[in-house]
């Protein structure tokens, strides 16, 4: 019998947790082809590894909101406030919108704007 690849235990653990081969390869610092070959070998040797979900890979990083449609003066002001708080403009905008929605402040803010 062929000697198992040293990455086999890690591939098995991650594959059983339904981590996609591309993510496994990245985490282990190996090629996707090597991961696919290990998964195939494991399946042929009796391991019950589930199929992987299809479609776009799940993002490992949270994407910041796109603020490209805001007027320049508004983006500039948000950038100033974000910088003063040690955040990116996207982090600040996300936090601001989260607090407004969570604390039910939308009507209070917009009603004040109309006066």
C-alpha atoms as an extended CHARMM CRD file, in Angstrom:
* protein
*
       115  EXT
         1         1  UNK       CA              0.0000000000        0.0000000000        0.0000000000  PROA      1               0.0000000000
         2         2  UNK       CA              1.1880000000        3.4800000000       -0.8830000000  PROA      2               0.0000000000
         3         3  UNK       CA              2.4690000000        5.6870000000        1.9560000000  PROA      3               0.0000000000
         4         4  UNK       CA             -0.1740000000        8.3930000000        2.6880000000  PROA      4               0.0000000000
         5         5  UNK       CA              0.6630000000       11.9950000000        1.9610000000  PROA      5               0.0000000000
         6         6  UNK       CA              1.5580000000       13.8790000000        5.1950000000  PROA      6               0.0000000000
         7         7  UNK       CA             -1.2980000000       16.3310000000        4.5630000000  PROA      7               0.0000000000
         8         8  UNK       CA             -3.8660000000       13.4970000000        4.5900000000  PROA      8               0.0000000000
         9         9  UNK       CA             -5.1080000000       13.9370000000        8.2070000000  PROA      9               0.0000000000
        10        10  UNK       CA             -5.6180000000       17.6740000000        7.7210000000  PROA      10              0.0000000000
        11        11  UNK       CA             -7.3150000000       17.2110000000        4.3430000000  PROA      11              0.0000000000
        12        12  UNK       CA             -9.6170000000       14.5720000000        5.8430000000  PROA      12              0.0000000000
        13        13  UNK       CA            -10.5680000000       16.7530000000        8.8210000000  PROA      13              0.0000000000
        14        14  UNK       CA            -11.2460000000       19.8420000000        6.7060000000  PROA      14              0.0000000000
        15        15  UNK       CA            -13.0160000000       17.9730000000        3.9070000000  PROA      15              0.0000000000
        16        16  UNK       CA            -15.3550000000       16.2960000000        6.4130000000  PROA      16              0.0000000000
        17        17  UNK       CA            -16.1230000000       19.7800000000        7.7330000000  PROA      17              0.0000000000
        18        18  UNK       CA            -17.1560000000       20.6570000000        4.1290000000  PROA      18              0.0000000000
        19        19  UNK       CA            -14.3130000000       23.1290000000        3.6360000000  PROA      19              0.0000000000
        20        20  UNK       CA            -13.8090000000       23.4850000000       -0.1050000000  PROA      20              0.0000000000
        21        21  UNK       CA            -10.6410000000       22.1030000000       -1.6690000000  PROA      21              0.0000000000
        22        22  UNK       CA             -9.4530000000       25.5760000000       -2.7000000000  PROA      22              0.0000000000
        23        23  UNK       CA             -9.6490000000       26.7770000000        0.8930000000  PROA      23              0.0000000000
        24        24  UNK       CA             -7.9830000000       23.6020000000        2.1550000000  PROA      24              0.0000000000
        25        25  UNK       CA             -5.1270000000       24.1150000000       -0.3140000000  PROA      25              0.0000000000
        26        26  UNK       CA             -4.6820000000       27.7050000000        0.7690000000  PROA      26              0.0000000000
        27        27  UNK       CA             -4.7360000000       26.8140000000        4.4620000000  PROA      27              0.0000000000
        28        28  UNK       CA             -2.2210000000       23.9980000000        4.0370000000  PROA      28              0.0000000000
        29        29  UNK       CA             -0.0330000000       25.8450000000        1.5450000000  PROA      29              0.0000000000
        30        30  UNK       CA             -0.3670000000       23.2200000000       -1.1820000000  PROA      30              0.0000000000
        31        31  UNK       CA             -1.9290000000       23.1100000000       -4.6430000000  PROA      31              0.0000000000
        32        32  UNK       CA             -5.6140000000       22.4210000000       -5.2190000000  PROA      32              0.0000000000
        33        33  UNK       CA             -4.6300000000       19.4910000000       -7.4110000000  PROA      33              0.0000000000
        34        34  UNK       CA             -2.8290000000       17.8820000000       -4.4750000000  PROA      34              0.0000000000
        35        35  UNK       CA             -5.8900000000       18.3630000000       -2.2600000000  PROA      35              0.0000000000
        36        36  UNK       CA             -8.2250000000       16.9110000000       -4.9170000000  PROA      36              0.0000000000
        37        37  UNK       CA             -5.9150000000       13.9300000000       -5.3300000000  PROA      37              0.0000000000
        38        38  UNK       CA             -5.8810000000       13.3220000000       -1.5620000000  PROA      38              0.0000000000
        39        39  UNK       CA             -9.6760000000       13.5940000000       -1.3560000000  PROA      39              0.0000000000
        40        40  UNK       CA            -10.0330000000       11.1140000000       -4.2220000000  PROA      40              0.0000000000
        41        41  UNK       CA             -7.5790000000        8.7430000000       -2.5520000000  PROA      41              0.0000000000
        42        42  UNK       CA             -9.4260000000        9.0360000000        0.7640000000  PROA      42              0.0000000000
        43        43  UNK       CA            -12.7960000000        8.3550000000       -0.8710000000  PROA      43              0.0000000000
        44        44  UNK       CA            -11.4050000000        5.3280000000       -2.7450000000  PROA      44              0.0000000000
        45        45  UNK       CA            -10.0700000000        4.0440000000        0.5790000000  PROA      45              0.0000000000
        46        46  UNK       CA            -13.4290000000        4.1730000000        2.3290000000  PROA      46              0.0000000000
        47        47  UNK       CA            -13.6200000000        7.6590000000        3.8620000000  PROA      47              0.0000000000
        48        48  UNK       CA            -17.0720000000        9.2160000000        3.7510000000  PROA      48              0.0000000000
        49        49  UNK       CA            -16.3160000000       12.7220000000        2.5230000000  PROA      49              0.0000000000
        50        50  UNK       CA            -19.3980000000       14.7410000000        1.5310000000  PROA      50              0.0000000000
        51        51  UNK       CA            -19.7140000000       16.5320000000       -1.7710000000  PROA      51              0.0000000000
        52        52  UNK       CA            -18.7260000000       20.1770000000       -1.6670000000  PROA      52              0.0000000000
        53        53  UNK       CA            -21.2490000000       22.9540000000       -2.2380000000  PROA      53              0.0000000000
        54        54  UNK       CA            -21.2220000000       24.3720000000       -5.7410000000  PROA      54              0.0000000000
        55        55  UNK       CA            -21.1770000000       28.0220000000       -6.6840000000  PROA      55              0.0000000000
        56        56  UNK       CA            -18.9330000000       30.9080000000       -5.7600000000  PROA      56              0.0000000000
        57        57  UNK       CA            -16.5120000000       30.3490000000       -2.9280000000  PROA      57              0.0000000000
        58        58  UNK       CA            -17.5650000000       31.7170000000        0.4110000000  PROA      58              0.0000000000
        59        59  UNK       CA            -15.6690000000       34.8370000000        1.2280000000  PROA      59              0.0000000000
        60        60  UNK       CA            -13.3480000000       34.6730000000        4.1960000000  PROA      60              0.0000000000
        61        61  UNK       CA            -13.2280000000       38.4190000000        4.5280000000  PROA      61              0.0000000000
        62        62  UNK       CA            -16.1240000000       40.7450000000        5.0730000000  PROA      62              0.0000000000
        63        63  UNK       CA            -16.4650000000       43.1530000000        2.2080000000  PROA      63              0.0000000000
        64        64  UNK       CA            -16.8090000000       46.7940000000        3.0840000000  PROA      64              0.0000000000
        65        65  UNK       CA            -19.7790000000       48.6560000000        1.6400000000  PROA      65              0.0000000000
        66        66  UNK       CA            -19.2320000000       50.4580000000       -1.6190000000  PROA      66              0.0000000000
        67        67  UNK       CA            -19.6780000000       54.1680000000       -1.1430000000  PROA      67              0.0000000000
        68        68  UNK       CA            -19.0120000000       55.1850000000       -4.7340000000  PROA      68              0.0000000000
        69        69  UNK       CA            -22.4560000000       56.7090000000       -5.2390000000  PROA      69              0.0000000000
        70        70  UNK       CA            -22.1800000000       59.1660000000       -2.3690000000  PROA      70              0.0000000000
        71        71  UNK       CA            -21.4780000000       62.7950000000       -3.2390000000  PROA      71              0.0000000000
        72        72  UNK       CA            -17.8120000000       63.7140000000       -2.8720000000  PROA      72              0.0000000000
        73        73  UNK       CA            -18.3640000000       66.1090000000        0.0370000000  PROA      73              0.0000000000
        74        74  UNK       CA            -20.2610000000       63.4310000000        1.9820000000  PROA      74              0.0000000000
        75        75  UNK       CA            -17.5440000000       60.8240000000        1.3450000000  PROA      75              0.0000000000
        76        76  UNK       CA            -14.9120000000       63.3490000000        2.3950000000  PROA      76              0.0000000000
        77        77  UNK       CA            -16.7070000000       64.1060000000        5.6670000000  PROA      77              0.0000000000
        78        78  UNK       CA            -17.2270000000       60.4050000000        6.4130000000  PROA      78              0.0000000000
        79        79  UNK       CA            -13.5400000000       59.7850000000        5.7040000000  PROA      79              0.0000000000
        80        80  UNK       CA            -12.5430000000       62.5130000000        8.1770000000  PROA      80              0.0000000000
        81        81  UNK       CA            -14.7450000000       61.0660000000       10.9150000000  PROA      81              0.0000000000
        82        82  UNK       CA            -13.5890000000       57.5130000000       10.2090000000  PROA      82              0.0000000000
        83        83  UNK       CA             -9.9340000000       58.5250000000       10.3100000000  PROA      83              0.0000000000
        84        84  UNK       CA            -10.4340000000       60.3220000000       13.6390000000  PROA      84              0.0000000000
        85        85  UNK       CA            -11.8620000000       57.0480000000       15.0040000000  PROA      85              0.0000000000
        86        86  UNK       CA             -9.0500000000       54.9430000000       13.5470000000  PROA      86              0.0000000000
        87        87  UNK       CA            -11.3390000000       53.1360000000       11.1030000000  PROA      87              0.0000000000
        88        88  UNK       CA            -11.6460000000       52.8300000000        7.3670000000  PROA      88              0.0000000000
        89        89  UNK       CA            -14.5560000000       54.6630000000        5.7880000000  PROA      89              0.0000000000
        90        90  UNK       CA            -16.2210000000       51.3000000000        5.0980000000  PROA      90              0.0000000000
        91        91  UNK       CA            -15.8420000000       50.1390000000        8.7070000000  PROA      91              0.0000000000
        92        92  UNK       CA            -17.2280000000       53.4340000000        9.9700000000  PROA      92              0.0000000000
        93        93  UNK       CA            -20.1730000000       53.4160000000        7.5480000000  PROA      93              0.0000000000
        94        94  UNK       CA            -21.0120000000       49.8260000000        8.5050000000  PROA      94              0.0000000000
        95        95  UNK       CA            -20.8900000000       50.6470000000       12.2050000000  PROA      95              0.0000000000
        96        96  UNK       CA            -22.9550000000       53.8090000000       11.7260000000  PROA      96              0.0000000000
        97        97  UNK       CA            -25.6790000000       52.0150000000        9.7650000000  PROA      97              0.0000000000
        98        98  UNK       CA            -25.7090000000       49.1240000000       12.2400000000  PROA      98              0.0000000000
        99        99  UNK       CA            -26.2920000000       51.4510000000       15.1950000000  PROA      99              0.0000000000
       100       100  UNK       CA            -28.9570000000       53.4420000000       13.3340000000  PROA      100             0.0000000000
       101       101  UNK       CA            -30.8840000000       50.2690000000       12.4390000000  PROA      101             0.0000000000
       102       102  UNK       CA            -30.3480000000       48.5060000000       15.7740000000  PROA      102             0.0000000000
       103       103  UNK       CA            -31.4340000000       51.4960000000       17.8710000000  PROA      103             0.0000000000
       104       104  UNK       CA            -34.3520000000       52.3410000000       15.5520000000  PROA      104             0.0000000000
       105       105  UNK       CA            -33.0090000000       55.8200000000       14.8050000000  PROA      105             0.0000000000
       106       106  UNK       CA            -33.9190000000       56.0020000000       11.1080000000  PROA      106             0.0000000000
       107       107  UNK       CA            -37.1350000000       58.0030000000       11.5540000000  PROA      107             0.0000000000
       108       108  UNK       CA            -35.5540000000       60.3370000000       14.0940000000  PROA      108             0.0000000000
       109       109  UNK       CA            -32.6480000000       61.1060000000       11.7900000000  PROA      109             0.0000000000
       110       110  UNK       CA            -34.6940000000       61.5100000000        8.6170000000  PROA      110             0.0000000000
       111       111  UNK       CA            -37.4920000000       63.4930000000       10.3370000000  PROA      111             0.0000000000
       112       112  UNK       CA            -34.8650000000       65.9450000000       11.6320000000  PROA      112             0.0000000000
       113       113  UNK       CA            -33.5800000000       66.3760000000        8.0680000000  PROA      113             0.0000000000
       114       114  UNK       CA            -37.0140000000       67.4600000000        6.7840000000  PROA      114             0.0000000000
       115       115  UNK       CA            -37.4360000000       70.3400000000        9.2720000000  PROA      115             0.0000000000
